[in-house]
Amino acid sequence: MALAPRGGVPRSVWPARRDLMLSLSGVLLAIFMWAHMVFVSSILISDQAMWRVARLFEGAYFFDRPYPVLVSLVVAAISLLLVLHVVLAIRRIPHRHAQYARFRAHSAGLRHPDTQAWWIQLVTGFVVLILVGPHLLQMFLHPEAIGPYQSAERVWSGHWWPLYLLLLWAVEWHAAFGLYRAAMKWGWPSGQDPVLRRRWLNRCKWFLVVFFIALGTLTLGAELRLGYQNRDTPGRIYQPDERPHELISERHEDNP
């Protein structure tokens, strides 16, 4: 679809639509990632808490038994959203040396932190793209292996912790800076003084970076500790004090 030409050059609305889709897909991925971090950090409460959260997403508290395939479906949906986001973002990257040189000159001339933040988005985006694949594949193929002991064994004995640590830093920086840049680009929230809005969004950006990196590091440390403690019992599965089907039966007895 093209608008009325001006000066003989047709104007298409699709570049703006693709930019909006890029921002929306990025916001959705950031929200999912932060929610995922909060749920995973349940290990900081107790082993039982993490076990409950894992079974919750398998539908164990809603059906007669857990269905790990539900986790695989969520992973597949997030993977498709991630692919869409990457495809939309790639077109924004300079593909030729001349384009790269012009951007470098433009960035050096402005000397504005928001322009410099684009480099952070670019570098962290590539790091996330490289590292997130193995994690998503692991969750998709083995959704039943999510729990306090199994996850800790994967982190410690499986030596996944370096990947998770790098992925944590890259994701948190990319998400927080991306959300900040999207808000500035589209004027969210609207109706505020631009200078005050930029200052407020900048503070929110750094709060998100520091908070979620701290939370993720503590969570990874707890899993490393638990994995080290269980290093002599590989394949150990956490045995909870309660089971979802028992709770479902109790609810049915209480509400005939």
C-alpha positions as CSV (number, residue, x, y, z in Angstrom):
1,M,0.0,0.0,0.0
2,A,1.4,3.4,-1.0
3,L,0.3,6.9,-0.2
4,A,-0.1,9.7,-2.7
5,P,3.3,10.4,-4.2
6,R,5.2,13.6,-3.3
7,G,7.8,14.8,-5.7
8,G,7.3,11.7,-7.8
9,V,8.4,9.3,-5.0
10,P,5.7,6.9,-3.7
11,R,5.5,6.7,0.1
12,S,4.7,3.3,1.6
13,V,3.3,2.8,5.1
14,W,5.1,-0.6,5.5
15,P,8.4,0.7,6.9
16,A,6.5,2.3,9.8
17,R,4.4,-0.9,10.2
18,R,7.5,-3.0,10.3
19,D,9.1,-0.7,12.9
20,L,5.9,-1.0,15.0
21,M,6.0,-4.8,14.7
22,L,9.7,-4.8,15.7
23,S,8.9,-2.7,18.8
24,L,5.9,-4.8,19.8
25,S,7.6,-8.1,19.3
26,G,10.6,-6.8,21.4
27,V,8.3,-5.6,24.2
28,L,6.5,-9.0,24.3
29,L,9.8,-10.9,24.4
30,A,11.1,-8.6,27.2
31,I,7.9,-9.1,29.2
32,F,8.2,-12.9,28.8
33,M,11.9,-12.9,29.7
34,W,11.3,-10.9,32.9
35,A,8.4,-13.1,33.9
36,H,10.5,-16.1,33.2
37,M,13.3,-14.7,35.4
38,V,10.8,-14.2,38.2
39,F,9.4,-17.7,38.0
40,V,12.9,-19.3,37.8
41,S,14.0,-17.3,40.8
42,S,11.5,-19.2,42.9
43,I,14.5,-21.5,43.7
44,L,15.6,-18.7,46.0
45,I,12.5,-19.3,48.1
46,S,12.8,-23.1,48.3
47,D,13.1,-26.2,46.2
48,Q,9.4,-26.9,46.7
49,A,8.5,-23.4,45.4
50,M,10.4,-24.0,42.1
51,W,8.9,-27.5,41.8
52,R,5.4,-26.0,42.1
53,V,6.1,-23.3,39.5
54,A,7.5,-25.9,37.1
55,R,4.4,-28.1,37.5
56,L,2.1,-25.1,37.3
57,F,3.3,-24.5,33.7
58,E,2.8,-28.1,32.9
59,G,-0.9,-27.7,33.8
60,A,-0.6,-30.1,36.8
61,Y,-2.9,-28.0,39.0
62,F,-5.6,-27.9,36.3
63,F,-5.6,-31.4,34.9
64,D,-5.3,-34.9,36.2
65,R,-1.6,-35.0,35.6
66,P,1.2,-32.7,34.3
67,Y,1.6,-32.3,30.6
68,P,5.2,-31.2,29.8
69,V,4.2,-30.7,26.2
70,L,2.6,-27.5,27.2
71,V,6.0,-26.1,28.0
72,S,7.2,-27.2,24.6
73,L,4.3,-25.3,23.0
74,V,5.2,-22.1,24.9
75,V,8.9,-22.5,23.8
76,A,7.8,-23.0,20.2
77,A,5.6,-19.9,20.3
78,I,8.4,-17.8,21.9
79,S,10.9,-19.1,19.3
80,L,8.6,-18.0,16.4
81,L,8.2,-14.6,18.0
82,L,12.0,-14.4,18.4
83,V,12.5,-15.3,14.7
84,L,10.0,-12.6,13.7
85,H,11.9,-10.0,15.9
86,V,15.3,-11.0,14.4
87,V,14.0,-10.8,10.8
88,L,12.6,-7.3,11.4
89,A,15.7,-6.2,13.2
90,I,18.2,-7.4,10.6
91,R,17.0,-4.9,8.0
92,R,18.0,-2.1,10.4
93,I,21.7,-3.3,10.4
94,P,24.1,-1.7,7.9
95,H,24.9,-4.3,5.3
96,R,27.5,-2.4,3.4
97,H,30.7,-0.6,4.4
98,A,29.4,2.7,3.1
99,Q,26.3,2.4,5.2
100,Y,28.4,1.5,8.2
101,A,30.7,4.4,7.6
102,R,27.8,6.9,7.4
103,F,26.4,5.6,10.6
104,R,29.7,5.9,12.4
105,A,30.1,9.5,11.2
106,H,26.5,10.3,12.2
107,S,27.0,8.8,15.6
108,A,30.4,10.6,16.2
109,G,28.9,13.9,15.1
110,L,25.9,13.7,17.4
111,R,27.7,12.2,20.4
112,H,24.3,11.4,22.0
113,P,23.9,8.5,24.4
114,D,20.7,7.3,22.7
115,T,22.6,7.0,19.4
116,Q,25.5,5.2,21.2
117,A,23.0,2.8,22.8
118,W,22.3,1.4,19.3
119,W,25.7,-0.3,19.5
120,I,24.7,-1.9,22.7
121,Q,21.6,-3.2,21.1
122,L,23.5,-4.5,18.1
123,V,26.2,-6.4,20.1
124,T,23.9,-7.8,22.8
125,G,21.4,-8.8,20.1
126,F,24.0,-10.9,18.3
127,V,25.1,-12.5,21.6
128,V,21.5,-13.4,22.5
129,L,20.9,-14.8,19.0
130,I,24.0,-17.1,19.3
131,L,23.4,-18.3,22.9
132,V,19.6,-18.6,23.2
133,G,19.3,-21.4,20.6
134,P,20.8,-24.2,22.8
135,H,18.7,-23.1,25.7
136,L,15.4,-23.0,23.8
137,L,16.2,-26.4,22.1
138,Q,16.9,-27.9,25.5
139,M,13.6,-26.7,26.9
140,F,11.7,-27.7,23.8
141,L,13.1,-31.3,23.7
142,H,13.2,-32.0,27.5
143,P,10.4,-30.0,29.1
144,E,10.0,-32.6,31.8
145,A,13.6,-32.0,33.0
146,I,12.7,-28.7,34.7
147,G,12.8,-28.8,38.4
148,P,15.1,-27.9,41.3
149,Y,17.5,-30.9,41.1
150,Q,17.4,-31.5,37.4
151,S,17.9,-27.8,36.5
152,A,20.7,-27.5,39.1
153,E,22.4,-30.7,37.7
154,R,22.2,-29.2,34.2
155,V,23.8,-26.0,35.4
156,W,26.6,-27.6,37.5
157,S,27.4,-31.0,36.1
158,G,26.3,-30.2,32.6
159,H,28.5,-27.0,32.7
160,W,25.7,-24.8,31.3
161,W,26.4,-22.0,33.8
162,P,28.9,-20.0,31.6
163,L,26.2,-19.9,28.8
164,Y,23.5,-18.9,31.2
165,L,25.7,-16.2,32.7
166,L,26.6,-14.6,29.4
167,L,23.0,-15.0,28.2
168,L,21.7,-13.3,31.4
169,W,23.9,-10.2,30.9
170,A,23.2,-10.0,27.2
171,V,19.4,-10.4,27.5
172,E,19.0,-8.0,30.3
173,W,21.0,-5.2,28.6
174,H,19.3,-5.8,25.3
175,A,15.8,-5.9,26.8
176,A,16.1,-2.8,29.0
177,F,17.8,-0.7,26.3
178,G,15.4,-1.9,23.7
179,L,12.4,-1.0,25.8
180,Y,13.9,2.4,26.5
181,R,14.5,3.0,22.8
182,A,11.1,1.8,21.8
183,A,9.4,4.1,24.4
184,M,11.4,7.1,23.2
185,K,10.7,6.3,19.6
186,W,6.9,6.0,19.9
187,G,6.4,8.6,22.7
188,W,5.5,6.2,25.5
189,P,4.1,7.3,27.9
190,S,2.6,10.3,26.1
191,G,1.7,13.7,27.6
192,Q,4.9,14.3,29.5
193,D,7.6,16.8,29.1
194,P,10.2,15.2,26.7
195,V,13.1,16.0,28.9
196,L,11.4,14.6,32.1
197,R,10.2,11.6,30.2
198,R,13.7,10.8,28.9
199,R,15.1,11.2,32.4
200,W,12.4,9.0,33.9
201,L,12.8,6.3,31.2
202,N,16.6,6.4,31.6
203,R,16.3,5.7,35.3
204,C,13.8,2.8,34.6
205,K,16.2,1.4,32.1
206,W,19.1,1.2,34.5
207,F,16.9,-0.1,37.3
208,L,15.7,-3.0,35.1
209,V,19.3,-3.8,34.1
210,V,20.7,-3.8,37.7
211,F,17.6,-5.5,39.3
212,F,17.3,-8.4,36.8
213,I,21.0,-9.0,36.5
214,A,21.2,-9.2,40.3
215,L,18.2,-11.5,40.5
216,G,19.5,-13.7,37.7
217,T,23.0,-13.9,39.3
218,L,21.5,-14.9,42.7
219,T,19.3,-17.5,41.0
220,L,22.2,-19.0,39.0
221,G,24.3,-19.0,42.2
222,A,21.5,-21.0,44.0
223,E,21.4,-23.5,41.2
224,L,25.1,-23.9,41.2
225,R,25.1,-24.5,45.0
226,L,22.3,-27.1,44.7
227,G,24.0,-28.8,41.8
228,Y,27.3,-29.0,43.7
229,Q,25.5,-30.5,46.7
230,N,23.9,-33.2,44.6
231,R,27.0,-33.8,42.4
232,D,27.3,-37.4,43.7
233,T,23.7,-38.3,42.9
234,P,23.3,-37.7,39.2
235,G,19.7,-38.0,37.8
236,R,18.2,-37.3,41.2
237,I,14.6,-36.1,41.0
238,Y,13.1,-33.8,43.6
239,Q,10.4,-35.6,45.7
240,P,7.8,-33.0,46.9
241,D,5.8,-33.1,50.0
242,E,2.6,-32.9,47.9
243,R,1.6,-33.8,44.4
244,P,-0.7,-31.8,42.1
245,H,-3.2,-34.7,41.6
246,E,-3.5,-35.0,45.4
247,L,-4.4,-31.3,45.6
248,I,-6.9,-31.7,42.8
249,S,-8.6,-34.6,44.5
250,E,-8.8,-32.6,47.8
251,R,-10.5,-29.8,45.9
252,H,-13.0,-32.1,44.4
253,E,-13.8,-33.6,47.8
254,D,-14.2,-30.2,49.3
255,N,-16.5,-29.1,46.4
256,P,-18.6,-32.1,45.5
